[in-house]
C-alpha cells in the first residue's frame, strides 16, 4: 500500500487516546470538499 498524505488546511481537532497513561491513538477530524472524516493514527 502506498503512502497516504492528508493536507490539514481545513478544520481539524486533534485528540489523543490514552491507555495506562500512554498515548495510543491520535484522532483528527478532516474536511475535504463537502465530506468530513475522522482519521485515526495509531501511535507506537
HUPEFEN-V94994 format. One record per pair of residues at least 6 apart in sequence whose ideal C-beta (glycine too) atoms are under 8 Angstrom apart, sorted by the first residue. I is the first residue (numbers start at 1). J is the second residue. Records with the same first field share a line. If there is no record, write none. Layout:
I->J  J
This chain:
6->28  30  39
8->28  30
10->30  31  32
11->29  31
12->28  29  30  31
13->28  29
14->26  27  28
15->26  27  28
16->23  25  26  27
17->23  24  25  26  27
18->24
23->43
24->42  43
25->40  41  42  43
26->40  41  43
27->38  39  40  41
28->38  39  41
29->36  37  38  39
30->36  37  38  39
31->37
